[in-house]
Amino acid sequence: MAWTSADLDKINAAIASGVREVIYSDGSKINYRSLTDMRSVRSEIATSLSVTKTRTRVVRVFGGKGY
């Protein structure tokens, strides 16, 4: 299944409200057994959309003539 940002919004809303059934944008209706399952799917959706928070490191190199 190709995930969309709407799917991520729907599962986030379901987790926040305590609902265990989610209807995704493709029409599939899934009833999750637990909050842990929902968080796992949310993580999978976020990873596939590359929405996860990444940290960028910047390295600056300064040089001189050596005096």
Long-range contacts (C-beta under 8 A, 24 or more apart in sequence): 1-26, 1-28, 3-44, 3-45, 3-48, 3-49, 4-49, 5-49, 5-51, 7-45, 8-42, 8-45, 8-46, 8-49, 8-51, 11-38, 11-41, 11-42, 11-45, 12-42, 14-38, 15-39, 15-42
